[in-house]
Amino acid sequence: MSALLHQLSTSLRLHGRNKMALLYSYLFPTIFLVAFWVLYRFEQVPLVRHVGELLTVTALGGACFGLPTTMVSERERGVWRRYRLTPVSTATLVAGTVAARYLLLVVAALLQLALAMGLGMPLPKHPVDLFVAFTLVAFAFIGLGLVIAMMADTVPAVQALGQCIFLPMLIIGGVAVPLASLPDWAQRLSGFFPGRYAVETLQATVTGDGLGAARFSALALVGIGLAGCVAGAKMFRW
């Protein structure tokens, strides 16, 4: 446990020194929040119908860009090779890194909610369910982030791979463009993108009937997260 906490602390400190990871984790989602507010500021209740989308972007930025950017840049600098010399298991090292990323995602999500409420959004209907839903979303995207980190050799490669996931989810995955406004073929295709399930799960806890109303989407996120973590573990390299 002490080794895990030490790795968690180390990962948080290293994250604070990585300007690119900070940009993806905090500035990038905030830009989306401002853009959504400008687009939908005339709605009766500002932003409340788009919280699922905003928090999905927050998780995407931190997990699919921030996490692999941090891990690959540390691997390039030889940090992970030095980790290998320590008497700590690989599982503990990776678990500490993942736990640190989860905490950073929660902080980023709370920041987004605070900013949205400052712009007039009310408190979500099911705040506890929202926390659980965001945890599931974070788990799914962290799994994808681990796969990207293992596939990419350089930070630019991380950005290229991340865009291959991020842009399709924005356009036809129900994250930036509402599913109802997409053609039928795009709505069917969106079922293959985790962003759709993330938005549906989160939005159900903000304006819907809670997490129970989005059981299938929640289970899909768990499956995506498990698949990503298993694949990342199989592909792990120092």
ZANU-694798 format. One line per 3 residues: number of its first residue (from 1); their letters; for each residue x, y, z of N, C-alpha, C, CB. Coordinates in nm, 2 decimals. Atoms other than C-alpha are relative to their C-alpha. Glycine has a CB too. Example, Ala and Ser with C-alpha at 12.3 -4.5 7.8 and 13.67 -1.06 7.14 Angstrom:
% residues 2
1	AS	0.09 -0.12 0.00 1.23 -0.45 0.78 0.09 0.12 0.00 -0.10 0.00 0.12 | -0.09 -0.11 0.00 1.37 -0.11 0.71 -0.08 0.11 0.08 0.04 0.05 -0.14
//
This chain:
% residues 238
1	MSA	0.08 -0.12 0.00 0.00 0.00 0.00 0.09 0.13 0.00 -0.09 0.00 0.12 | -0.08 -0.12 0.00 0.28 0.24 0.08 0.07 0.03 -0.13 0.11 -0.02 0.11 | -0.06 -0.01 0.14 0.44 0.17 -0.26 -0.10 0.06 -0.09 0.05 -0.13 -0.05
4	LLH	0.11 -0.05 0.09 0.11 0.24 -0.43 -0.02 0.15 0.03 -0.13 -0.07 0.02 | 0.02 -0.14 -0.04 0.07 0.57 -0.24 0.11 0.09 -0.05 -0.02 0.02 0.15 | -0.12 -0.07 0.05 0.42 0.67 -0.32 0.00 0.02 -0.15 0.13 -0.08 0.04
7	QLS	0.01 -0.01 0.15 0.37 0.60 -0.69 -0.11 0.10 -0.04 -0.03 -0.13 -0.07 | 0.11 -0.10 0.03 0.04 0.80 -0.68 0.05 0.14 0.02 -0.12 -0.03 0.10 | -0.05 -0.14 -0.03 0.22 1.10 -0.52 0.10 0.04 -0.11 0.07 0.00 0.14
10	TSL	-0.10 -0.03 0.10 0.50 1.07 -0.77 -0.07 0.04 -0.14 0.10 -0.12 -0.03 | 0.07 -0.03 0.13 0.26 1.06 -1.07 -0.07 0.13 0.00 -0.10 -0.11 -0.02 | 0.07 -0.14 -0.01 0.07 1.37 -0.94 0.11 0.11 -0.02 -0.07 0.01 0.13
13	RLH	-0.11 -0.10 0.01 0.40 1.56 -0.91 0.05 0.01 -0.15 0.12 -0.03 0.09 | -0.05 0.00 0.14 0.52 1.46 -1.26 -0.11 0.06 -0.09 0.03 -0.14 -0.04 | 0.10 -0.05 0.08 0.18 1.55 -1.40 0.00 0.16 0.00 -0.14 -0.05 0.05
16	GRN	0.00 -0.14 -0.02 0.21 1.90 -1.26 0.12 0.07 -0.08 0.02 0.04 0.14 | -0.12 -0.05 0.08 0.54 1.94 -1.46 -0.02 -0.01 -0.15 0.12 -0.06 0.04 | 0.02 0.03 0.14 0.39 1.83 -1.79 -0.10 0.10 -0.05 -0.05 -0.15 -0.02
19	KMA	0.08 -0.11 0.05 0.25 2.14 -1.96 -0.11 -0.05 -0.10 0.08 0.11 -0.06 | 0.09 0.05 0.10 0.09 1.94 -2.25 -0.11 -0.08 0.07 0.08 -0.09 -0.10 | 0.10 0.07 -0.07 -0.09 1.71 -2.01 -0.10 0.09 0.07 0.06 -0.10 0.09
22	LLY	0.08 -0.09 -0.07 -0.22 2.00 -1.81 -0.10 0.07 -0.10 0.08 0.11 0.07 | 0.08 -0.06 0.10 -0.35 2.16 -2.13 -0.12 -0.09 -0.04 0.08 0.04 -0.13 | 0.11 0.09 0.04 -0.55 1.85 -2.23 -0.09 -0.02 0.12 0.06 -0.13 -0.05
25	SYL	0.09 0.03 -0.12 -0.68 1.80 -1.87 -0.09 0.11 0.04 0.09 -0.04 0.11 | 0.08 -0.11 -0.06 -0.80 2.15 -1.79 -0.04 0.11 -0.10 0.08 0.06 0.11 | 0.03 -0.11 0.09 -0.77 2.41 -2.06 -0.09 -0.04 -0.12 0.13 0.06 -0.06
28	FPT	0.08 0.05 0.11 -0.91 2.20 -2.34 -0.15 -0.02 0.03 0.06 -0.14 -0.05 | 0.15 0.01 -0.04 -1.24 2.10 -2.16 -0.06 0.14 0.03 -0.01 -0.09 0.12 | 0.05 -0.13 -0.04 -1.28 2.46 -2.04 -0.04 0.08 -0.13 0.09 0.08 0.08
31	IFL	0.03 -0.07 0.13 -1.27 2.59 -2.40 -0.13 -0.06 -0.06 0.12 -0.03 -0.10 | 0.12 0.06 0.04 -1.54 2.34 -2.49 -0.12 0.05 0.08 0.00 -0.15 0.01 | 0.11 -0.05 -0.08 -1.75 2.46 -2.20 -0.04 0.14 -0.04 0.04 0.00 0.15
34	VAF	0.03 -0.13 0.04 -1.73 2.82 -2.31 -0.07 0.00 -0.14 0.13 0.09 -0.01 | 0.06 0.01 0.13 -1.81 2.72 -2.67 -0.14 -0.04 0.01 0.08 -0.09 -0.09 | 0.14 0.05 -0.01 -2.12 2.53 -2.56 -0.08 0.11 0.06 0.00 -0.13 0.09
37	WVL	0.08 -0.11 -0.06 -2.23 2.82 -2.34 -0.04 0.11 -0.11 0.08 0.06 0.11 | 0.03 -0.10 0.11 -2.20 3.06 -2.64 -0.11 -0.05 -0.09 0.13 0.03 -0.08 | 0.10 0.06 0.09 -2.40 2.82 -2.86 -0.13 -0.01 0.06 0.05 -0.14 -0.05
40	YRF	0.13 0.03 -0.06 -2.67 2.74 -2.61 -0.04 0.09 0.11 0.00 -0.14 0.05 | 0.02 -0.10 -0.11 -2.68 3.05 -2.39 -0.15 0.04 0.01 0.09 0.11 -0.01 | 0.14 -0.04 0.00 -3.04 3.12 -2.49 -0.10 -0.10 0.05 -0.04 0.05 -0.14
43	EQV	0.09 0.11 -0.05 -3.18 2.79 -2.36 -0.05 0.05 0.14 0.08 -0.13 0.01 | 0.06 -0.04 -0.13 -3.41 2.82 -2.06 0.09 -0.02 0.12 -0.14 -0.07 0.01 | -0.09 0.03 -0.11 -3.17 2.65 -1.83 0.14 -0.03 -0.07 -0.04 -0.13 0.08
46	PLV	-0.13 0.01 0.07 -2.81 2.71 -1.95 0.08 -0.13 0.03 0.09 0.12 0.04 | -0.10 0.11 -0.01 -2.59 2.40 -2.02 -0.05 -0.13 0.06 0.12 0.04 0.07 | 0.04 0.12 -0.07 -2.80 2.15 -1.83 -0.02 -0.12 -0.09 -0.13 0.03 0.08
49	RHV	0.02 0.11 0.10 -2.88 1.95 -2.14 0.12 -0.05 -0.06 -0.10 0.05 -0.11 | -0.12 0.03 0.06 -2.52 1.93 -2.23 0.11 -0.04 0.09 0.05 0.12 -0.09 | -0.10 0.04 -0.10 -2.34 1.83 -1.91 0.06 -0.13 -0.04 -0.07 -0.01 0.14
52	GEL	-0.06 0.13 0.04 -2.30 1.47 -2.04 0.10 0.02 -0.10 -0.11 -0.09 -0.05 | -0.10 -0.02 0.10 -2.12 1.60 -2.34 0.12 0.07 0.05 -0.06 0.09 -0.11 | -0.12 -0.07 -0.05 -1.90 1.84 -2.15 0.09 -0.09 0.09 -0.05 0.12 0.09
55	LTV	-0.07 0.09 -0.09 -1.80 1.58 -1.89 0.07 -0.11 -0.08 -0.08 -0.06 0.11 | -0.06 0.10 0.09 -1.73 1.33 -2.17 0.12 0.06 -0.06 -0.10 -0.05 -0.11 | -0.12 -0.07 0.05 -1.49 1.58 -2.33 0.11 0.01 0.10 -0.04 0.14 -0.06
58	TAL	-0.09 -0.01 -0.11 -1.33 1.63 -1.99 0.08 -0.13 0.02 -0.07 0.04 0.13 | -0.06 0.13 -0.02 -1.27 1.26 -1.95 0.09 -0.04 -0.12 -0.11 -0.11 0.02 | -0.07 0.03 0.12 -1.16 1.22 -2.31 0.14 0.07 0.00 -0.08 0.04 -0.13
61	GGA	-0.13 -0.08 0.00 -0.90 1.50 -2.28 0.10 -0.05 0.10 -0.03 0.14 0.02 | -0.10 0.04 -0.10 -0.75 1.38 -1.96 0.04 -0.15 -0.01 -0.07 0.01 0.13 | -0.03 0.14 0.01 -0.76 1.00 -2.03 0.06 -0.04 -0.13 -0.12 -0.08 0.03
64	CFG	-0.04 0.04 0.13 -0.71 0.97 -2.40 0.11 0.08 -0.06 -0.11 -0.01 -0.10 | -0.11 -0.09 0.03 -0.46 1.26 -2.43 0.09 0.02 0.11 -0.05 0.13 -0.05 | -0.09 -0.03 -0.11 -0.33 1.35 -2.09 0.07 -0.12 0.05 -0.08 0.06 0.11
67	LPT	-0.07 0.12 -0.06 -0.26 1.00 -1.96 0.11 -0.05 -0.10 -0.10 -0.11 0.02 | -0.10 0.06 0.09 -0.08 0.86 -2.27 0.12 0.11 -0.03 -0.05 -0.04 -0.13 | -0.11 -0.11 0.02 0.11 1.20 -2.32 0.09 -0.01 0.11 -0.07 0.14 -0.01
70	TMV	-0.09 0.01 -0.12 0.24 1.17 -1.96 0.08 -0.12 -0.01 -0.08 0.01 0.12 | -0.07 0.12 0.00 0.33 0.81 -1.99 0.11 -0.01 -0.11 -0.10 -0.12 -0.01 | -0.09 0.01 0.11 0.50 0.83 -2.33 0.12 0.10 0.02 -0.07 0.02 -0.13
73	SER	-0.11 -0.09 -0.02 0.70 1.14 -2.24 0.09 -0.04 0.11 -0.06 0.14 0.03 | -0.09 0.05 -0.10 0.82 0.98 -1.92 0.08 -0.12 -0.05 -0.09 -0.05 0.12 | -0.07 0.11 0.05 0.91 0.67 -2.11 0.12 0.04 -0.09 -0.09 -0.09 -0.08
76	ERG	-0.10 -0.06 0.08 1.10 0.88 -2.36 0.12 0.05 0.08 -0.05 0.11 -0.09 | -0.11 -0.06 -0.09 1.30 1.05 -2.08 0.06 -0.11 0.09 -0.06 0.10 0.09 | -0.06 0.11 -0.08 1.38 0.71 -1.92 -0.05 -0.02 0.14 0.15 0.02 0.00
79	VWR	0.05 0.00 -0.13 1.17 0.76 -1.62 -0.05 -0.15 0.04 -0.12 0.09 0.02 | 0.05 0.13 -0.03 1.00 0.42 -1.65 0.11 -0.11 0.00 -0.10 -0.04 -0.11 | -0.11 0.09 -0.01 1.33 0.24 -1.71 0.06 0.01 0.14 0.11 0.03 -0.10
82	RYR	-0.05 -0.01 -0.14 1.44 0.38 -1.37 -0.10 -0.06 0.10 0.02 0.15 0.04 | 0.10 0.07 -0.08 1.11 0.26 -1.22 0.03 -0.15 0.01 -0.14 0.03 -0.05 | -0.02 0.15 0.01 1.21 -0.09 -1.33 0.10 -0.05 0.10 0.04 -0.04 -0.15
85	LTP	-0.11 0.03 -0.09 1.51 -0.08 -1.10 -0.05 0.00 0.14 0.12 0.09 -0.02 | 0.04 0.00 -0.14 1.30 -0.03 -0.79 -0.07 -0.13 0.03 -0.11 0.12 0.01 | 0.06 0.13 -0.05 1.17 -0.32 -0.58 -0.15 0.01 0.01 0.06 -0.04 0.13
88	VST	0.14 -0.02 0.00 0.81 -0.24 -0.68 -0.05 -0.07 -0.12 -0.04 0.15 0.01 | 0.05 0.08 0.11 0.59 -0.46 -0.90 -0.05 0.10 -0.11 -0.11 -0.09 0.05 | 0.05 -0.07 0.11 0.49 -0.34 -1.24 -0.15 0.04 0.02 0.01 -0.07 -0.14
91	ATL	0.14 -0.02 -0.03 0.12 -0.37 -1.14 -0.02 0.12 0.09 -0.07 -0.12 0.06 | 0.01 -0.11 -0.10 0.18 -0.13 -0.85 0.03 0.13 -0.07 0.09 -0.02 0.12 | -0.04 -0.13 0.07 0.35 0.13 -1.07 -0.11 0.05 -0.09 0.13 -0.03 -0.08
94	VAG	0.10 -0.03 0.09 0.08 0.12 -1.33 -0.13 0.04 0.07 -0.03 -0.11 -0.10 | 0.12 -0.03 -0.08 -0.20 0.12 -1.07 0.01 0.14 0.06 -0.02 -0.10 0.11 | -0.02 -0.13 -0.05 -0.05 0.43 -0.91 -0.02 0.11 -0.10 0.14 0.01 0.06
97	TVA	0.01 -0.10 0.11 -0.03 0.61 -1.24 -0.15 0.01 -0.04 0.08 -0.05 -0.12 | 0.14 -0.01 0.03 -0.39 0.52 -1.32 -0.08 0.06 0.11 -0.06 -0.15 -0.03 | 0.08 -0.06 -0.11 -0.52 0.62 -0.97 0.03 0.15 0.00 0.05 -0.06 0.13
100	ARY	-0.03 -0.15 0.01 -0.34 0.96 -1.01 -0.09 0.06 -0.11 0.15 0.02 -0.03 | 0.08 -0.05 0.11 -0.51 1.00 -1.35 -0.15 0.01 0.04 0.02 -0.08 -0.12 | 0.14 -0.01 -0.04 -0.85 0.92 -1.20 -0.03 0.12 0.09 -0.04 -0.13 0.07
103	LLL	0.02 -0.12 -0.09 -0.81 1.18 -0.93 0.01 0.13 -0.08 0.11 0.00 0.11 | -0.01 -0.12 0.08 -0.71 1.44 -1.19 -0.12 0.02 -0.08 0.13 -0.01 -0.09 | 0.12 -0.01 0.08 -1.01 1.36 -1.40 -0.12 0.05 0.09 -0.04 -0.14 -0.06
106	VVA	0.11 -0.04 -0.09 -1.24 1.40 -1.09 0.01 0.15 0.03 0.01 -0.08 0.13 | -0.02 -0.15 -0.02 -1.08 1.74 -1.02 -0.04 0.08 -0.12 0.15 0.03 0.03 | 0.04 -0.07 0.12 -1.13 1.84 -1.38 -0.15 0.01 -0.02 0.07 -0.06 -0.12
109	ALL	0.15 0.01 0.01 -1.49 1.73 -1.38 -0.07 0.09 0.10 -0.05 -0.14 0.02 | 0.05 -0.09 -0.10 -1.56 1.92 -1.06 0.02 0.15 -0.04 0.07 -0.02 0.14 | -0.02 -0.14 0.05 -1.41 2.23 -1.21 -0.10 0.03 -0.11 0.15 0.01 -0.06
112	QLA	0.10 -0.02 0.11 -1.63 2.19 -1.52 -0.14 0.03 0.06 0.00 -0.11 -0.09 | 0.13 -0.01 -0.06 -1.94 2.15 -1.30 -0.01 0.14 0.07 -0.03 -0.11 0.10 | 0.01 -0.12 -0.07 -1.85 2.45 -1.09 -0.01 0.12 -0.10 0.13 0.02 0.09
115	LAM	0.01 -0.11 0.10 -1.80 2.67 -1.40 -0.14 0.00 -0.06 0.11 -0.02 -0.11 | 0.14 0.00 0.06 -2.13 2.55 -1.55 -0.10 0.05 0.10 -0.03 -0.15 -0.04 | 0.09 -0.05 -0.10 -2.31 2.62 -1.23 0.01 0.15 0.02 0.01 -0.07 0.14
118	GLG	-0.02 -0.14 0.00 -2.15 2.96 -1.22 -0.07 0.07 -0.11 0.15 0.03 0.00 | 0.06 -0.06 0.11 -2.30 3.02 -1.56 -0.16 -0.02 0.00 0.05 -0.06 -0.13 | 0.14 0.01 -0.01 -2.65 2.94 -1.44 -0.06 -0.14 0.01 -0.06 0.07 -0.10
121	MPL	0.05 0.13 -0.01 -2.68 2.56 -1.44 -0.03 -0.05 0.14 0.10 -0.10 -0.06 | 0.03 0.05 -0.14 -2.86 2.40 -1.14 0.08 -0.12 0.04 -0.15 -0.02 0.01 | -0.07 0.12 -0.05 -2.73 2.12 -0.93 -0.06 -0.13 -0.07 -0.02 -0.02 0.15
124	PKH	0.05 0.12 0.07 -2.76 1.78 -1.11 -0.10 -0.07 0.09 0.11 -0.10 -0.03 | 0.11 0.07 -0.08 -3.07 1.57 -1.01 0.05 -0.11 0.08 -0.10 -0.05 -0.10 | -0.05 0.12 -0.07 -2.87 1.27 -0.90 0.15 0.01 0.02 -0.04 -0.13 -0.07
127	PVD	-0.14 -0.02 -0.01 -2.53 1.38 -0.78 0.08 -0.12 0.04 0.03 0.11 0.11 | -0.07 0.12 -0.03 -2.43 1.05 -0.63 0.01 -0.09 -0.12 -0.07 -0.08 0.12 | 0.00 0.08 0.12 -2.53 0.86 -0.94 0.10 0.07 -0.11 -0.14 -0.01 -0.06
130	LFV	-0.09 -0.07 0.09 -2.33 1.13 -1.14 0.14 -0.04 0.03 -0.02 0.15 0.01 | -0.13 0.03 -0.04 -2.02 1.05 -0.94 0.03 -0.15 -0.05 0.02 0.01 0.15 | -0.02 0.13 0.04 -2.06 0.68 -1.01 0.01 -0.01 -0.16 -0.12 -0.09 0.04
133	AFT	-0.01 0.00 0.15 -2.13 0.74 -1.38 0.13 0.06 -0.05 -0.12 0.09 -0.06 | -0.12 -0.06 0.05 -1.83 0.96 -1.42 0.12 -0.09 0.03 0.03 0.14 0.07 | -0.10 0.10 -0.03 -1.62 0.69 -1.25 0.01 -0.11 -0.11 -0.02 -0.06 0.13
136	LVA	0.01 0.10 0.11 -1.74 0.44 -1.52 0.06 0.06 -0.13 -0.15 -0.04 -0.02 | -0.05 -0.07 0.12 -1.67 0.69 -1.80 0.16 0.01 0.01 -0.06 0.14 -0.01 | -0.14 -0.02 -0.01 -1.32 0.76 -1.66 0.07 -0.14 -0.01 0.03 0.06 0.14
139	FAF	-0.06 0.14 0.01 -1.25 0.38 -1.63 0.01 -0.04 -0.15 -0.09 -0.10 0.08 | 0.00 0.03 0.14 -1.35 0.33 -2.00 0.10 0.07 -0.07 -0.14 0.02 -0.06 | -0.10 -0.08 0.08 -1.14 0.61 -2.13 0.14 -0.01 0.05 -0.04 0.15 0.01
142	IGL	-0.14 0.04 -0.04 -0.84 0.53 -1.91 0.05 -0.12 -0.06 0.00 -0.01 0.16 | -0.03 0.12 0.07 -0.85 0.19 -2.06 0.05 0.03 -0.14 -0.11 -0.10 -0.01 | -0.04 -0.04 0.14 -0.83 0.34 -2.41 0.13 0.08 0.01 -0.11 0.09 -0.06
145	GLV	-0.12 -0.07 -0.01 -0.56 0.58 -2.29 0.12 -0.09 0.02 -0.01 0.10 0.12 | -0.11 0.09 -0.02 -0.35 0.29 -2.17 0.04 -0.07 -0.14 -0.03 -0.11 0.10 | -0.03 0.06 0.13 -0.38 0.13 -2.52 0.08 0.09 -0.08 -0.13 -0.05 -0.07
148	IAM	-0.07 -0.10 0.08 -0.27 0.45 -2.69 0.14 0.02 0.05 -0.07 0.14 0.01 | -0.13 -0.02 -0.05 0.02 0.49 -2.45 0.10 -0.12 -0.03 0.00 0.01 0.16 | -0.08 0.12 0.04 0.14 0.13 -2.53 0.03 0.00 -0.15 -0.06 -0.12 0.05
151	MAD	-0.02 0.00 0.15 0.10 0.18 -2.91 0.09 0.11 -0.04 -0.13 0.01 -0.06 | -0.08 -0.12 0.05 0.27 0.52 -2.94 0.14 -0.01 0.05 -0.07 0.13 0.05 | -0.14 -0.01 -0.03 0.64 0.56 -2.95 0.05 0.14 0.04 0.09 -0.05 -0.11
154	TVP	-0.04 -0.14 -0.03 0.65 0.94 -2.92 -0.13 0.08 0.03 0.07 0.07 -0.12 | 0.11 -0.08 -0.04 0.43 1.22 -2.79 -0.08 0.04 -0.13 0.05 0.12 0.07 | 0.08 -0.03 0.12 0.33 1.33 -3.15 -0.08 -0.12 -0.05 0.09 0.04 -0.11
157	AVQ	0.08 0.12 0.03 0.22 0.97 -3.21 -0.12 -0.01 0.09 0.09 -0.12 0.01 | 0.11 0.00 -0.10 0.00 1.00 -2.90 -0.11 0.09 -0.06 0.04 0.04 0.14 | 0.09 -0.10 0.05 -0.16 1.31 -3.05 -0.08 -0.05 -0.12 0.06 0.13 -0.02
160	ALG	0.06 0.05 0.12 -0.22 1.14 -3.38 -0.10 -0.11 0.03 0.11 -0.05 -0.10 | 0.09 0.11 -0.04 -0.37 0.82 -3.23 -0.12 0.06 0.08 0.07 -0.10 0.09 | 0.11 -0.06 -0.07 -0.58 1.03 -2.99 -0.10 0.07 -0.09 0.05 0.10 0.10
163	QCI	0.10 -0.06 0.09 -0.73 1.23 -3.27 -0.08 -0.10 -0.08 0.08 0.09 -0.10 | 0.08 0.11 0.07 -0.83 0.91 -3.45 -0.12 -0.05 0.08 0.10 -0.11 -0.03 | 0.11 0.04 -0.08 -1.05 0.84 -3.15 -0.09 0.12 0.03 0.06 -0.06 0.13
166	FLP	0.07 -0.12 -0.05 -1.15 1.19 -3.04 -0.09 0.06 -0.11 0.10 0.10 0.04 | 0.08 -0.07 0.10 -1.26 1.35 -3.37 -0.13 -0.08 -0.05 0.09 0.02 -0.12 | 0.13 0.08 0.03 -1.50 1.06 -3.48 -0.10 0.01 0.11 0.04 -0.14 -0.04
169	MLI	0.10 0.00 -0.11 -1.66 1.06 -3.14 -0.07 0.14 0.01 0.07 -0.03 0.13 | 0.06 -0.13 0.00 -1.71 1.44 -3.16 -0.10 0.01 -0.10 0.11 0.11 -0.01 | 0.08 -0.02 0.12 -1.86 1.43 -3.50 -0.12 -0.09 -0.01 0.08 0.00 -0.13
172	IGG	0.11 0.10 0.02 -2.07 1.11 -3.52 -0.02 -0.09 0.12 0.03 -0.08 -0.13 | 0.01 0.08 -0.12 -2.03 0.97 -3.17 -0.09 0.05 0.10 0.13 -0.03 0.06 | 0.10 -0.06 -0.10 -2.29 1.19 -3.00 0.06 0.08 0.11 -0.07 -0.11 0.06
175	VAV	-0.07 -0.08 -0.10 -2.03 1.40 -2.81 -0.03 0.15 -0.02 0.14 -0.03 0.01 | 0.02 -0.15 0.03 -2.04 1.74 -2.98 -0.13 0.02 -0.08 0.12 0.05 -0.08 | 0.12 -0.02 0.08 -2.33 1.68 -3.22 -0.11 -0.09 0.06 0.03 -0.03 -0.15
178	PLA	0.10 0.09 -0.05 -2.66 1.55 -3.07 -0.04 -0.11 -0.10 -0.13 0.08 0.03 | 0.03 0.12 0.08 -2.75 1.20 -3.19 -0.13 0.03 -0.09 -0.02 -0.12 0.08 | 0.13 -0.02 0.07 -3.10 1.31 -3.29 0.02 0.08 -0.13 -0.10 0.08 0.09
181	SLP	-0.02 -0.09 0.12 -2.96 1.56 -3.55 0.08 -0.08 -0.10 0.07 0.13 0.04 | -0.08 0.07 0.10 -2.75 1.29 -3.72 -0.08 -0.09 -0.09 0.11 -0.09 0.08 | 0.07 0.10 0.09 -2.86 1.07 -4.02 0.00 -0.13 0.07 0.06 0.00 -0.14
184	DWA	0.02 0.13 -0.06 -2.97 0.72 -3.95 0.13 -0.08 0.00 -0.11 -0.08 -0.08 | -0.12 0.08 0.01 -2.65 0.56 -4.07 0.11 0.04 0.11 0.07 0.01 -0.14 | -0.10 -0.05 -0.10 -2.44 0.78 -3.83 -0.05 -0.04 0.14 0.01 0.16 -0.01
187	QRL	0.05 0.04 -0.13 -2.67 0.70 -3.54 0.03 -0.15 0.03 -0.15 0.02 0.01 | -0.03 0.14 -0.02 -2.62 0.33 -3.60 0.15 -0.02 0.02 -0.04 -0.08 -0.12 | -0.15 0.01 -0.01 -2.24 0.38 -3.64 0.05 0.05 0.14 0.07 0.08 -0.11
190	SGF	-0.04 -0.06 -0.13 -2.23 0.58 -3.31 0.00 -0.11 0.11 -0.09 0.11 0.04 | 0.01 0.11 -0.10 -2.31 0.25 -3.13 0.14 -0.06 0.02 -0.10 -0.10 -0.04 | -0.13 0.06 -0.01 -1.95 0.15 -3.19 0.10 0.10 0.07 0.06 -0.04 -0.13
193	FPG	-0.08 -0.10 -0.07 -1.81 0.46 -3.01 -0.03 0.01 0.15 -0.01 0.14 -0.07 | 0.02 -0.01 -0.14 -1.77 0.48 -2.63 -0.06 0.13 0.04 0.12 -0.03 0.08 | 0.05 -0.13 -0.03 -1.85 0.85 -2.64 -0.15 0.00 0.02 0.04 0.10 -0.10
196	RYA	0.15 0.00 -0.01 -2.22 0.78 -2.70 -0.05 -0.06 0.13 -0.06 -0.09 -0.11 | 0.04 0.05 -0.13 -2.25 0.56 -2.39 0.04 0.09 0.12 0.07 -0.14 0.01 | -0.04 -0.09 -0.11 -2.06 0.81 -2.18 -0.10 0.11 0.01 0.14 0.06 -0.03
199	VET	0.10 -0.11 0.00 -2.29 1.09 -2.28 -0.14 -0.04 0.06 -0.02 0.06 -0.14 | 0.13 0.05 -0.05 -2.60 0.88 -2.22 0.00 -0.03 0.15 -0.04 -0.13 -0.08 | 0.00 0.03 -0.14 -2.49 0.76 -1.88 0.01 0.12 0.09 0.12 -0.09 0.02
202	LQA	-0.02 -0.13 -0.07 -2.38 1.10 -1.76 -0.13 0.08 0.00 0.11 0.08 -0.05 | 0.12 -0.08 0.01 -2.69 1.28 -1.89 -0.12 -0.05 0.08 -0.03 0.02 -0.14 | 0.11 0.06 -0.07 -2.92 1.03 -1.73 0.00 0.04 0.15 0.00 -0.15 -0.01
205	TVT	-0.01 -0.03 -0.14 -2.79 1.13 -1.39 -0.01 0.15 0.03 0.14 -0.04 0.06 | 0.01 -0.15 -0.02 -2.81 1.51 -1.45 -0.14 0.04 -0.02 0.09 0.07 -0.10 | 0.13 -0.05 0.03 -3.15 1.55 -1.61 -0.10 -0.12 -0.01 -0.01 0.07 -0.13
208	GDG	0.08 0.12 0.02 -3.29 1.19 -1.63 -0.04 -0.07 0.13 0.06 -0.10 -0.09 | 0.04 0.07 -0.12 -3.40 0.92 -1.39 0.11 -0.07 0.08 -0.10 -0.11 -0.05 | -0.11 0.05 -0.08 -3.06 0.83 -1.26 0.07 -0.11 -0.08 -0.05 -0.06 0.13
211	LGA	-0.09 0.10 0.06 -2.80 0.56 -1.34 -0.08 -0.12 -0.04 0.11 -0.04 0.10 | 0.08 0.11 0.04 -3.06 0.29 -1.35 -0.07 0.01 -0.13 -0.11 -0.03 0.10 | 0.06 -0.02 0.13 -3.21 0.44 -1.66 0.10 -0.02 -0.12 -0.06 0.14 -0.01
214	ARF	-0.11 0.01 0.11 -2.88 0.39 -1.85 0.08 -0.12 0.03 0.09 0.13 0.00 | -0.07 0.13 -0.03 -2.79 0.03 -1.75 0.09 -0.05 -0.11 -0.10 -0.11 0.05 | -0.07 0.06 0.11 -2.69 -0.08 -2.09 0.13 0.09 -0.03 -0.09 0.00 -0.13
217	SAL	-0.12 -0.08 0.03 -2.46 0.22 -2.15 0.10 -0.01 0.11 -0.05 0.15 -0.01 | -0.09 0.02 -0.11 -2.31 0.18 -1.80 0.08 -0.13 -0.02 -0.07 0.00 0.13 | -0.07 0.13 0.02 -2.23 -0.19 -1.88 0.09 0.01 -0.11 -0.11 -0.11 -0.02
220	ALV	-0.09 -0.01 0.11 -2.09 -0.10 -2.21 0.13 0.07 0.04 -0.07 0.08 -0.12 | -0.12 -0.07 -0.05 -1.85 0.14 -2.04 0.09 -0.09 0.08 -0.04 0.13 0.08 | -0.08 0.10 -0.08 -1.74 -0.13 -1.80 0.07 -0.09 -0.09 -0.09 -0.08 0.10
223	GIG	-0.06 0.10 0.10 -1.68 -0.37 -2.09 0.12 0.07 -0.08 -0.10 -0.05 -0.10 | -0.10 -0.08 0.07 -1.48 -0.10 -2.28 0.13 0.02 0.09 -0.05 0.13 -0.05 | -0.11 -0.03 -0.10 -1.27 -0.02 -1.97 0.08 -0.13 0.02 -0.05 0.05 0.13
226	LAG	-0.07 0.13 -0.02 -1.19 -0.39 -1.90 0.08 -0.04 -0.12 -0.11 -0.11 0.04 | -0.07 0.04 0.12 -1.10 -0.46 -2.26 0.13 0.09 -0.02 -0.09 0.02 -0.12 | -0.11 -0.09 0.02 -0.87 -0.15 -2.27 0.11 -0.03 0.10 -0.04 0.14 0.02
229	CVA	-0.10 0.03 -0.10 -0.70 -0.24 -1.94 0.07 -0.13 -0.03 -0.06 0.00 0.14 | -0.06 0.13 0.03 -0.64 -0.60 -2.04 0.10 0.01 -0.12 -0.11 -0.11 -0.04 | -0.09 -0.02 0.11 -0.50 -0.49 -2.38 0.12 0.08 0.03 -0.08 0.07 -0.11
232	GAK	-0.12 -0.08 -0.04 -0.28 -0.23 -2.22 0.10 -0.08 0.08 -0.05 0.12 0.08 | -0.09 0.08 -0.08 -0.14 -0.48 -1.97 0.07 -0.10 -0.09 -0.08 -0.08 0.10 | -0.06 0.09 0.09 -0.07 -0.73 -2.25 0.11 0.07 -0.09 -0.10 -0.06 -0.10
235	MFR	-0.09 -0.07 0.08 0.11 -0.46 -2.45 0.11 0.08 0.07 -0.07 0.10 -0.09 | -0.09 -0.08 -0.09 0.30 -0.30 -2.16 0.15 -0.01 -0.04 -0.02 -0.02 0.14 | -0.14 0.00 0.02 0.66 -0.20 -2.23 0.06 0.12 0.08 0.03 0.01 -0.15
238	W	-0.07 -0.10 -0.08 0.92 -0.01 -2.03 0.05 0.12 -0.09 0.11 -0.07 0.07
//
